[in-house]
């Protein structure tokens, strides 16, 4: 049986971790600092993996969560690691994760 609470917690923790990694970091620093980029990308992988594990009932109950986007980002990062666009990762962290965090607060 899948434990949706645990997957939800993993996503929330990954978002918080990314926020910690990016505190005081602007795009130029992010673009140049491979260690920060790699750490952020790893957390995005965790988010996508957790999103892929929610059971069907949870997904139906919470259609406001962008499961497909999270899973697609994870798959892209994993399978196209050599072609990951730094700006896309940055924008995901600056825009999409903030929206996701708001959505998850209500659950």
Secondary structure, DSSP 8 states (H G I E B T S, - for coil): ---HHHHHHHHHHHHHHHHHHHTT--HHHHHH-HHHHHHHHHHHHHHHHHHTT--HHHHHHTTTS-HHHHHHHHHHHHHTGGG--HHHHHHIIIIIHHHHHHHHHT-
